[in-house]
Amino acid sequence: MSQRIEPYLVRRATLEEIIDLRWRILRAGLPRETAIFDGDREPTTIHFAAIHEEKIVGCVTVMHHPWLDKPAWQLRGMAVEPQFQRSGVGQLLLQQVELAVANDPHSHQLWCNARTPAVAFYRKHGWRIFGDEFIIPTAGPHFKMTRAI
C-alpha cells in the first residue's frame, strides 16, 4: 500500500529504514536504542515512511495496543524532518495510517500519546484529547488522543 502525492511517496517501511529519523527527531540526545519501542518488531506492527527525492523525510508506526481495554491501534513514533514540517508530510502519513486501520478487522480505533506541541496538528485531523496533560520523562509533556476510523 503506497500513495504518491507530489513530491512525496508514502509507503510501508521497515524499522531499520525509519529508526535513525525517529531517533534524531524524537530521542535526540538519548541512546539510539531508546527510539526502538516495545512492539516495533511484532508481525502486526506497520511502519510507514514518507520519501522525497529518495530520502526518508517522515515516518510513523501503528501497532496493536488496547485502548480502554478494547482492541485498538496505537500510533507511535511520528517524526518529520524539520525542513519538511508543515509541508503536508504528516497529513500524508496520517492518511496512510487511517487507510491501513480502516481496512483491517483488528480495530478501527486509533490512539496516541501526542506531544503537547503536536496536539493542534492531531485535532485538525479529527483526533480528540482524552484526559489531562502528563509528562513522559524522556519526551516531555503529552496528551492522550484518540480517533475512531
Contact map, one row per residue, 1 for C-alpha under 8 A:
11100000001100000000000000000000000000000000000000000000000000000000000000000000000000000000000000000000000000000000000000000000000000000000000000000
11110000111100000000000000000000000000000000000000000000000000000000000000000000000000000000000100000000000000000000000000000000000000000000000000000
11111000111000000000000000000000000000000000000000000000000000000000000000000000000000000000000100000000000000000000000000000000000000000000000000000
01111111110000000000000000000000000000000000000000000000000000000000000000000000000000000000000000000000000000000000000000000000000000000000000000000
00111111100000000000000000000000000000000000000000000000000000000000000000000000000000000000000000000000000000000000000000000000000000000000000000000
00011111100000000000000000000000000000000000000000000000000000000000000000000000000000000000000000000000000000000000000000000000000000000000000000000
00011111100000000000000000000000000000000000000000011000000000000000000000000000000000000000000000000000000000000000000000000000000000000000000000000
00011111110000000000000000000000000000000000000001111000000000000000000000000000000000001000000000000000000000000000000000000000000000000000000000000
01111111111000000000000000000000000000000000000001110000000000000000000000000000000000000000000000000000000000000000000000000000000000000000000000000
01110001111100000000000000000000000000000000000111100000000000000000000000000000000000000001100100000000000000000000000000000000000000000000000000000
11100000111110000000000000000000000000000000000111000000000000000000000000000000000000000000000000000000000000000000000000000000000000000000000000000
11000000011111000000000000000000000000000000011110000000000000000000000000000000000000000000000000000000000000000000000000000000000000000000000000000
00000000001111101100000000000000000000000000011110000000000000000000000000000000000000000000000000000000000000000000000000000000000000000000000000000
00000000000111111100000000000000000000000000001100000000000000000000000000000000000000000000000000000000000000000000000000000000000000000000000000000
00000000000011111110000000000000000000011000001000000000000000000000000000000000000000000000000000000000000000000000000000000000000000000000000000000
00000000000001111111000000000000000000000000000000000000000000000000000000000000000000000000000000000000000000000000000000000000000000000000000000000
00000000000011111111000000000000000000000000000000000001000000000000000000000000000000000000000000000000000000000000000000000000000000000000000000000
00000000000011111111110000000000000000000000001010000001001000000000000000000000000000000000000000000000000000000000000000000000000000000000000000000
00000000000000111111111000000000001100000000000000000000000000000000000000000000000000000000000000000000000000000000000000000000000000000000000000000
00000000000000011111111100000001000000000000000000000000000000000000000000000000000000000000000000000000000000000000000000000000000000000000000000000
00000000000000000111111110000000000000000000000000000001111000000000000000000011100000000000000000000000000000000000000000000000000000000000000000000
00000000000000000111111111100000001000000000000000000000001000000000000000001110000000000000000000000000000000000000000000000000000000000000000000000
00000000000000000011111111110001011000000000000000000000000000000000000000000000000000000000000000000000000000000000000000000000000000000000000000000
00000000000000000001111111110000000000000000000000000000000000000000000000000000000000000000000000000000000000000000000000000000000000000000000000000
00000000000000000000111111110000000000000000000000000000000000000000000000000011100000000000000000000000000000000000000000000000000000000000000000000
00000000000000000000011111110000001000000000000000000000000000000000000000001010000000000000000000000000000000000000000000000000000000000010000000000
00000000000000000000011111111111011000000000000000000000000000000000000000000000000000000000000000000000000000000000000000000000000000000110000000000
00000000000000000000001111111100000000000000000000000000000000000000000000000000000000000000000000000000000000000000000000000000000000000000000000000
00000000000000000000000000111110000000000000000000000000000000000000000000000000000000000000000000000000000000000000000000000000000000000000000000000
00000000000000000000000000111111010000000000000000000000000000000000000000000000000000000000000000000000000000000000000000000000000000000000000000000
00000000000000000000000000101111111000000000000000000000000000000000000000000000000000000000000000000000000000000000000000000000000000000000000000000
00000000000000000001001000100111111100000000000000000000000000000000000000000000000000000000000000000000000000000000000000000000000000000000000000000
00000000000000000000000000000011111100000000000000000000000000000000000000000000000000000000000000000000000000000000000000000000000000000000000000000
00000000000000000000001000100111111110000000000000000000000000000000000000000000000000000000000000000000000000000000000000000000000000000000000000000
00000000000000000010011001100011111110000000000000000000000000000000000000000000000000000000000000000000000000000000000000000000000000000000000000000
00000000000000000010000000000001111111010000000000000000000000000000000000000000000000000000000000000000000000000000000000000000000000000000000000000
00000000000000000000000000000000011111110000000000000000000000000000000000000000000000000000000000000000000000000000000000000000000000000000000000000
00000000000000000000000000000000000111111000000000000000000000000000000000000000000000000000000000000000000000000000000000000000000000000000000000000
00000000000000000000000000000000000011111100100000000000000000100000000000000000000000000000000000000000000000000000000000000000000000000000000000000
00000000000000100000000000000000000111111100100000000000000010100000000000000000000000000000000000000000000000000000000000000000000000000000000000000
00000000000000100000000000000000000001111110100000000000000000000000000000000000000000000000000000000000000000000000000000000000000000000000000000000
00000000000000000000000000000000000000111111100000000000000000100000000000000000000000000000000000000000000000000000000000000000000000000000000000000
00000000000000000000000000000000000000001111100000000000000000000000000000000000000000000000000000000000000000000000000000000000000000000000000000000
00000000000000000000000000000000000000000111110000000000000000110000000000000000000000000000000000000000000000000000000000000000000000000000000000000
00000000000000000000000000000000000000111111111000000000000011110000000000000000000000000000000000000000000000000000000000000000000000000000000000000
00000000000110000000000000000000000000000001111100000000000011100000000000000000000000000000000000000000000000000000000000000000000000000000000000000
00000000000111100100000000000000000000000000111110000000001111000000000000000000000000000000000000000000000000000000000000000000000000000000000000000
00000000011111000000000000000000000000000000011111000000001110000000000000000000000000000000100110000000000000000000000000000000000000000000000000000
00000000011110000100000000000000000000000000001111100001111100000000000000000000000000000000100000000000000000000000000000000000000000000000000000000
00000001111000000000000000000000000000000000000111110001111000000000000000000000000000001001100000000000000000000000000000000000000000000000000000000
00000001110000000000000000000000000000000000000011111111110000000000000000000000000000000000000000000000000000000000000000000000000000000000000000000
00000011100000000000000000000000000000000000000001111111100000000000000000000000000000000000000000000000000000000000000000000000000000000000000000000
00000011000000000000000000000000000000000000000000111110000000000000000000000000000000000000000000000000000000000000000000000000000000000000000000000
00000000000000000000000000000000000000000000000000111111000000000000000000000000000000000000000000000000000000000000000000000000000000000000000000000
00000000000000000000000000000000000000000000000000111111100000000000000000000000000000000000000000000000000000000000000000000000000000000000000000000
00000000000000001100100000000000000000000000000011110111111000000000000000000000000000000000000000000000000000000000000000000000000000000000000000000
00000000000000000000100000000000000000000000000011110011111000000000000000000001100100001000000000000000000000000000000000000000000000000000000000000
00000000000000000000100000000000000000000000000011100001111100000000000000000111100000001100100000000000000000000000000000000000000000000000000000000
00000000000000000100110000000000000000000000001111000001111110000000000000001111000000000000100000000000000000000000000000000000000000000000000000000
00000000000000000000000000000000000000000000001110000000011111000000000000111110000000000000100000000000000000000000000000000000000000000000000000000
00000000000000000000000000000000000000010000111100000000001111100000000000111100000000000000000000000000000000000000000000000000000000000000000000000
00000000000000000000000000000000000000000000111000000000000111110000000011110000000000000000000010000000000000000000000000000000000000000000000000000
00000000000000000000000000000000000000110101110000000000000011111000000011110000000000000000000000000000000000000000000000000000000000000000000000000
00000000000000000000000000000000000000000001100000000000000001111100001111000000000000000000000000000000000000000000000000000000000000000000000000000
00000000000000000000000000000000000000000000000000000000000000111110001111000000000000000000000000000000000000000000000000000000000000000000000000000
00000000000000000000000000000000000000000000000000000000000000011111111111000000000000000000000000000000000000000000000000000000000000000000000000000
00000000000000000000000000000000000000000000000000000000000000001111111110000000000000000000000000000000000010100000000000000000000000000000000000000
00000000000000000000000000000000000000000000000000000000000000000111110000000000000000000000000000000000000000000000000000000000000000000000000000000
00000000000000000000000000000000000000000000000000000000000000000111111000000000000000000000000000000000000000000000000000000000000000000000000000000
00000000000000000000000000000000000000000000000000000000000000000111111100000000000000000000000000000000000000000000000000000000000000000000000000000
00000000000000000000000000000000000000000000000000000000000000011110111110000000000000000000000000000000011010000000000000000000000000000000000000000
00000000000000000000000000000000000000000000000000000000000000011110011111000000000000000000000000000000011111100000000000000000000000000000000000000
00000000000000000000000000000000000000000000000000000000000001111110001111100000000000000000000000001000001111100000000000000000000000000000000000000
00000000000000000000000000000000000000000000000000000000000001111100000111110000000000000000000000000000000001110000000000000000000000000000000000000
00000000000000000000000000000000000000000000000000000000000111100000000011111100000000000000000000000000000001111000000000000000000000000000000000000
00000000000000000000000000000000000000000000000000000000000111100000000001111100000000000000000000000000000000011000000000000000000000000000000000000
00000000000000000000010001000000000000000000000000000000001110000000000000111110000000000000000000000000000000000000000000000000000000000000000000000
00000000000000000000010000000000000000000000000000000000011110000000000000111111000000000100000000000000000000000000000000000000000000000000000000000
00000000000000000000110011000000000000000000000000000000011100000000000000001111100000000100000000000000000000000000000000000000000000000000000000000
00000000000000000000100010000000000000000000000000000000111000000000000000000111110110001100000000000000000000000000000000000000000000000000000000000
00000000000000000000100010000000000000000000000000000000110000000000000000000011111110000000000000000000000000000000000000000000000000000000000000000
00000000000000000000000000000000000000000000000000000000000000000000000000000001111110000000000000000000000000000000000000000000000000000000000000000
00000000000000000000000000000000000000000000000000000000000000000000000000000000111110000000000000000000000000000000000000000000000000000000000000000
00000000000000000000000000000000000000000000000000000000100000000000000000000001111111111000000000000000000000000000000000000000000000000000000000000
00000000000000000000000000000000000000000000000000000000000000000000000000000001111111111100000000000000000000000000000000000000000000000000000000000
00000000000000000000000000000000000000000000000000000000000000000000000000000000000111111100000000000000000000000000000000000000000000000000000000000
00000000000000000000000000000000000000000000000000000000000000000000000000000000000111111100000000000000000000000000000000000000000000000000000000000
00000000000000000000000000000000000000000000000000000000000000000000000000000000000111111111000000000000000000000000000000000000000000000000000000000
00000001000000000000000000000000000000000000000001000000110000000000000000000001000111111111100000000000000000000000000000000000000000000000000000000
00000000000000000000000000000000000000000000000000000000010000000000000000000111000011111111110000000000000000000000000000000000000000000000000000000
00000000000000000000000000000000000000000000000000000000000000000000000000000000000000011111111000000000000000000000000000001000000000000000000000000
00000000010000000000000000000000000000000000000001000000000000000000000000000000000000011111111100000000000000000000000000000000000000000000000000000
00000000010000000000000000000000000000000000000111000000011100000000000000000000000000001111111110000000000000000000000000000000000000000000000000000
00000000000000000000000000000000000000000000000000000000000000000000000000000000000000000111111111000000000000000000000000000000000000000000000000000
00000000000000000000000000000000000000000000000000000000000000000000000000000000000000000011111111100000000000000000000000000000000000000000000000000
01100000010000000000000000000000000000000000000100000000000000000000000000000000000000000001111111110000000000000000000000000000000000000000000000000
00000000000000000000000000000000000000000000000100000000000001000000000000000000000000000000111111111000000000000000000000000000000000000000000000000
00000000000000000000000000000000000000000000000000000000000000000000000000000000000000000000011111111100000000000000000000000000000000000000000000001
00000000000000000000000000000000000000000000000000000000000000000000000000000000000000000000001111111110000000000000000000000000000000000000000000000
00000000000000000000000000000000000000000000000000000000000000000000000000000000000000000000000111111111000000000000000000000000000000000000000000000
00000000000000000000000000000000000000000000000000000000000000000000000010000000000000000000000011111111001111000000000000000000000000000000000000001
00000000000000000000000000000000000000000000000000000000000000000000000000000000000000000000000001111111100100000000000000000000000000000000000000001
00000000000000000000000000000000000000000000000000000000000000000000000000000000000000000000000000111111100000000000000000000000000000000000000000000
00000000000000000000000000000000000000000000000000000000000000000000000000000000000000000000000000011111111100000000000000000000000000000000000000000
00000000000000000000000000000000000000000000000000000000000000000000000000000000000000000000000000000111111100000000000000000000000000000000000000000
00000000000000000000000000000000000000000000000000000000000000000000001100000000000000000000000000000001111100000000000000000000000000000000000000000
00000000000000000000000000000000000000000000000000000000000000000000001110000000000000000000000000001001111110000000000000000000000000000000000000000
00000000000000000000000000000000000000000000000000000000000000000000000110000000000000000000000000001101111111000000000000000000000000000000000000011
00000000000000000000000000000000000000000000000000000000000000000010001110000000000000000000000000001000001111100000000000000000000000000000000001111
00000000000000000000000000000000000000000000000000000000000000000000000111100000000000000000000000001000000111110000000000000000000000000000000001111
00000000000000000000000000000000000000000000000000000000000000000010000111100000000000000000000000000000000011111000000000000000000000000000000111100
00000000000000000000000000000000000000000000000000000000000000000000000001110000000000000000000000000000000001111100000000000000000000000000000111000
00000000000000000000000000000000000000000000000000000000000000000000000000110000000000000000000000000000000000111110000000000000000000000000011110000
00000000000000000000000000000000000000000000000000000000000000000000000000000000000000000000000000000000000000011111011000000000000000000000011110000
00000000000000000000000000000000000000000000000000000000000000000000000000000000000000000000000000000000000000001111111000000000000000000011111000000
00000000000000000000000000000000000000000000000000000000000000000000000000000000000000000000000000000000000000000111111000000000000010000000111000000
00000000000000000000000000000000000000000000000000000000000000000000000000000000000000000000000000000000000000000011111100000000000000000000000000000
00000000000000000000000000000000000000000000000000000000000000000000000000000000000000000000000000000000000000000111111111000000000000000000000000000
00000000000000000000000000000000000000000000000000000000000000000000000000000000000000000000000000000000000000000111111111100000000000000000001000000
00000000000000000000000000000000000000000000000000000000000000000000000000000000000000000000000000000000000000000000111111110000000000000000000000000
00000000000000000000000000000000000000000000000000000000000000000000000000000000000000000000000000000000000000000000011111111000000000000000000000000
00000000000000000000000000000000000000000000000000000000000000000000000000000000000000000000000000000000000000000000011111111111000000000000000010000
00000000000000000000000000000000000000000000000000000000000000000000000000000000000000000000000000000000000000000000001111111111100000000000000000000
00000000000000000000000000000000000000000000000000000000000000000000000000000000000000000000000000000000000000000000000111111110000000000000000000000
00000000000000000000000000000000000000000000000000000000000000000000000000000000000000000010000000000000000000000000000011111110000000000000000000000
00000000000000000000000000000000000000000000000000000000000000000000000000000000000000000000000000000000000000000000000001111111000000000000000000100
00000000000000000000000000000000000000000000000000000000000000000000000000000000000000000000000000000000000000000000000001111111100000000000000011100
00000000000000000000000000000000000000000000000000000000000000000000000000000000000000000000000000000000000000000000000001100111110000000000000011100
00000000000000000000000000000000000000000000000000000000000000000000000000000000000000000000000000000000000000000000000000100011111000000000001111000
00000000000000000000000000000000000000000000000000000000000000000000000000000000000000000000000000000000000000000000000000000001111100000000001111000
00000000000000000000000000000000000000000000000000000000000000000000000000000000000000000000000000000000000000000000000000000000111110000000001100000
00000000000000000000000000000000000000000000000000000000000000000000000000000000000000000000000000000000000000000000000000000000011111000000001100000
00000000000000000000000000000000000000000000000000000000000000000000000000000000000000000000000000000000000000000001000000000000001111100000111100000
00000000000000000000000000000000000000000000000000000000000000000000000000000000000000000000000000000000000000000000000000000000000111110000111000000
00000000000000000000000000000000000000000000000000000000000000000000000000000000000000000000000000000000000000000000000000000000000011111011110000000
00000000000000000000000000000000000000000000000000000000000000000000000000000000000000000000000000000000000000000000000000000000000001111111110000000
00000000000000000000000000000000000000000000000000000000000000000000000000000000000000000000000000000000000000000000000000000000000000111111000000000
00000000000000000000000000100000000000000000000000000000000000000000000000000000000000000000000000000000000000000000000000000000000000011111000000000
00000000000000000000000001100000000000000000000000000000000000000000000000000000000000000000000000000000000000000010000000000000000000111111100000000
00000000000000000000000000000000000000000000000000000000000000000000000000000000000000000000000000000000000000000010000000000000000000111111110000000
00000000000000000000000000000000000000000000000000000000000000000000000000000000000000000000000000000000000000000011000000000000000011110011111000000
00000000000000000000000000000000000000000000000000000000000000000000000000000000000000000000000000000000000000001111000000000000000011110001111100000
00000000000000000000000000000000000000000000000000000000000000000000000000000000000000000000000000000000000000001111001000000000111111000000111110000
00000000000000000000000000000000000000000000000000000000000000000000000000000000000000000000000000000000000000111100000000000000111110000000011111000
00000000000000000000000000000000000000000000000000000000000000000000000000000000000000000000000000000000000000111100000001000011110000000000001111100
00000000000000000000000000000000000000000000000000000000000000000000000000000000000000000000000000000000000011110000000000000011110000000000000111110
00000000000000000000000000000000000000000000000000000000000000000000000000000000000000000000000000000000000011100000000000000111000000000000000011111
00000000000000000000000000000000000000000000000000000000000000000000000000000000000000000000000000000000000111000000000000000000000000000000000001111
00000000000000000000000000000000000000000000000000000000000000000000000000000000000000000000000001001100000111000000000000000000000000000000000000111
